[in-house]
């Protein structure tokens, strides 16, 4: 059961990170550089957390 929760939260974090990265790119196209930088940093940080959660399942 713990593996299912870990995998599910890892996938959810991956989707959230990709959404934040995509939104950051949209903000870059609108020339809002501060918001874009914060969104891109947040997306990268959440993606790193997702990778750590999915590492035991996917492998290194």
MDTraj code that builds the backbone (N, CA, C; nanometers):
import mdtraj as md
import numpy as np

residues = "UNK UNK UNK UNK UNK UNK UNK UNK UNK UNK UNK UNK UNK UNK UNK UNK UNK UNK UNK UNK UNK UNK UNK UNK UNK UNK UNK UNK UNK UNK UNK UNK UNK UNK UNK UNK UNK UNK UNK UNK UNK UNK UNK UNK UNK UNK UNK UNK UNK UNK UNK UNK UNK UNK UNK UNK UNK UNK UNK UNK".split()
xyz = np.array([
    [0.0816, -0.1193, 0.0000],
    [0.0000, 0.0000, 0.0000],
    [0.0865, 0.1266, 0.0000],
    [0.1964, 0.1228, 0.0731],
    [0.2837, 0.2403, 0.0792],
    [0.3475, 0.2686, -0.0567],
    [0.3756, 0.1615, -0.1315],
    [0.4353, 0.1798, -0.2637],
    [0.3363, 0.2469, -0.3587],
    [0.2093, 0.2123, -0.3485],
    [0.1066, 0.2726, -0.4332],
    [0.0922, 0.4212, -0.4018],
    [0.0946, 0.4552, -0.2746],
    [0.0838, 0.5960, -0.2343],
    [0.2060, 0.6738, -0.2822],
    [0.3248, 0.6155, -0.2665],
    [0.4473, 0.6819, -0.3116],
    [0.4485, 0.7021, -0.4623],
    [0.4096, 0.5997, -0.5364],
    [0.4068, 0.6103, -0.6823],
    [0.3011, 0.7100, -0.7282],
    [0.1856, 0.7054, -0.6637],
    [0.0788, 0.7983, -0.7002],
    [0.1153, 0.9429, -0.6729],
    [0.1766, 0.9674, -0.5586],
    [0.2172, 1.1048, -0.5280],
    [0.3327, 1.1485, -0.6182],
    [0.4197, 1.0561, -0.6555],
    [0.5273, 1.0893, -0.7482],
    [0.4733, 1.1291, -0.8843],
    [0.3739, 1.0552, -0.9330],
    [0.3124, 1.0898, -1.0612],
    [0.2364, 1.2215, -1.0529],
    [0.1684, 1.2440, -0.9415],
    [0.0965, 1.3704, -0.9222],
    [0.1938, 1.4879, -0.9177],
    [0.3058, 1.4712, -0.8500],
    [0.4072, 1.5768, -0.8456],
    [0.4670, 1.6009, -0.9832],
    [0.4845, 1.4944, -1.0620],
    [0.5385, 1.5102, -1.1968],
    [0.4442, 1.5933, -1.2831],
    [0.3168, 1.5645, -1.2762],
    [0.2181, 1.6409, -1.3530],
    [0.2145, 1.7863, -1.3063],
    [0.2200, 1.8083, -1.1744],
    [0.2194, 1.9445, -1.1209],
    [0.3446, 2.0208, -1.1645],
    [0.4585, 1.9532, -1.1659],
    [0.5828, 2.0183, -1.2072],
    [0.5786, 2.0554, -1.3548],
    [0.5273, 1.9651, -1.4389],
    [0.5174, 1.9961, -1.5810],
    [0.4189, 2.1102, -1.6061],
    [0.3128, 2.1155, -1.5278],
    [0.2176, 2.2260, -1.5406],
    [0.2831, 2.3579, -1.5002],
    [0.3594, 2.3577, -1.3926],
    [0.4281, 2.4796, -1.3494],
    [0.5322, 2.5233, -1.4518],
    [0.6046, 2.4278, -1.5094],
    [0.7029, 2.4625, -1.6121],
    [0.6349, 2.5193, -1.7372],
    [0.5239, 2.4604, -1.7751],
    [0.4498, 2.5115, -1.8897],
    [0.3949, 2.6501, -1.8663],
    [0.3437, 2.6723, -1.7456],
    [0.2913, 2.8041, -1.7110],
    [0.4046, 2.9066, -1.7074],
    [0.5226, 2.8639, -1.6657],
    [0.6389, 2.9530, -1.6668],
    [0.6764, 2.9956, -1.8073],
    [0.6663, 2.9019, -1.9017],
    [0.6947, 2.9353, -2.0411],
    [0.5910, 3.0342, -2.0947],
    [0.4657, 3.0150, -2.0567],
    [0.3607, 3.1093, -2.0981],
    [0.3884, 3.2484, -2.0417],
    [0.4314, 3.2548, -1.9183],
    [0.4642, 3.3841, -1.8576],
    [0.5851, 3.4482, -1.9262],
    [0.6797, 3.3658, -1.9708],
    [0.7933, 3.4200, -2.0455],
    [0.7485, 3.4819, -2.1776],
    [0.6513, 3.4195, -2.2417],
    [0.6004, 3.4740, -2.3671],
    [0.5292, 3.6068, -2.3443],
    [0.4749, 3.6286, -2.2220],
    [0.4092, 3.7550, -2.1873],
    [0.5078, 3.8578, -2.1332],
    [0.6355, 3.8231, -2.1306],
    [0.7442, 3.9109, -2.0831],
    [0.7302, 3.9476, -1.9352],
    [0.6760, 3.8561, -1.8562],
    [0.6705, 3.8739, -1.7112],
    [0.7810, 3.7872, -1.6516],
    [0.9009, 3.8434, -1.6471],
    [1.0203, 3.7646, -1.6181],
    [1.0283, 3.7176, -1.4734],
    [0.9831, 3.7982, -1.3788],
    [0.9903, 3.7584, -1.2377],
    [0.8962, 3.6418, -1.2101],
    [0.7734, 3.6512, -1.2576],
    [0.6792, 3.5411, -1.2385],
    [0.7273, 3.4152, -1.3088],
    [0.7824, 3.4308, -1.4278],
    [0.8323, 3.3154, -1.5018],
    [0.9474, 3.2488, -1.4281],
    [1.0377, 3.3284, -1.3743],
    [1.1514, 3.2709, -1.3014],
    [1.1040, 3.1952, -1.1776],
    [1.0088, 3.2517, -1.1045],
    [0.9575, 3.1833, -0.9852],
    [0.8847, 3.0544, -1.0222],
    [0.8068, 3.0574, -1.1289],
    [0.7370, 2.9365, -1.1721],
    [0.8338, 2.8293, -1.2208],
    [0.9363, 2.8694, -1.2935],
    [1.0333, 2.7720, -1.3429],
    [1.1130, 2.7109, -1.2285],
    [1.1506, 2.7908, -1.1311],
    [1.2223, 2.7370, -1.0150],
    [1.1337, 2.6426, -0.9345],
    [1.0080, 2.6798, -0.9190],
    [0.9145, 2.5930, -0.8475],
    [0.8943, 2.4623, -0.9229],
    [0.8803, 2.4710, -1.0549],
    [0.8626, 2.3503, -1.1358],
    [0.9812, 2.2568, -1.1263],
    [1.1009, 2.3113, -1.1300],
    [1.2215, 2.2276, -1.1197],
    [1.2307, 2.1638, -0.9818],
    [1.1983, 2.2389, -0.8774],
    [1.2050, 2.1846, -0.7416],
    [1.1036, 2.0719, -0.7219],
    [0.9822, 2.0903, -0.7709],
    [0.8800, 1.9858, -0.7577],
    [0.9161, 1.8650, -0.8430],
    [0.9755, 1.8879, -0.9586],
    [1.0180, 1.7761, -1.0436],
    [1.1281, 1.6946, -0.9756],
    [1.2188, 1.7616, -0.9073],
    [1.3224, 1.6884, -0.8332],
    [1.2631, 1.6051, -0.7208],
    [1.1601, 1.6593, -0.6532],
    [1.0924, 1.5820, -0.5487],
    [1.0215, 1.4613, -0.6080],
    [0.9609, 1.4790, -0.7249],
    [0.8925, 1.3672, -0.7907],
    [0.9915, 1.2589, -0.8306],
    [1.1078, 1.2977, -0.8779],
    [1.2102, 1.1998, -0.9159],
    [1.2547, 1.1203, -0.7939],
    [1.2697, 1.1866, -0.6809],
    [1.3098, 1.1160, -0.5589],
    [1.2030, 1.0176, -0.5144],
    [1.0751, 1.0534, -0.5329],
    [0.9688, 0.9612, -0.4959],
    [0.9610, 0.8418, -0.5902],
    [0.9886, 0.8637, -0.7173],
    [0.9767, 0.7568, -0.8156],
    [1.1043, 0.6766, -0.8342],
    [1.2134, 0.7163, -0.7732],
    [1.3414, 0.6479, -0.7922],
    [1.3378, 0.4994, -0.7536],
    [1.2781, 0.4612, -0.6406],
    [1.2771, 0.3151, -0.6082],
    [1.1969, 0.2323, -0.7072],
    [1.0966, 0.2912, -0.7692],
    [1.0124, 0.2163, -0.8624],
    [1.0767, 0.2053, -0.9991],
    [1.1225, 0.3177, -1.0520],
    [1.1759, 0.3213, -1.1872],
    [1.3189, 0.2694, -1.1917],
    [1.3947, 0.2967, -1.0898],
    [1.5338, 0.2554, -1.0852],
    [1.6243, 0.3708, -1.1237],
    [1.7510, 0.3523, -1.1031],
    [1.8439, 0.4618, -1.1291],
    [1.9047, 0.4507, -1.2636],
])
top = md.Topology()
chain = top.add_chain()
for i, resn in enumerate(residues, 1):
    res = top.add_residue(resn, chain, resSeq=i)
    for name in ("N", "CA", "C"):
        top.add_atom(name, md.element.get_by_symbol(name[0]), res)
traj = md.Trajectory(xyz[None], top)
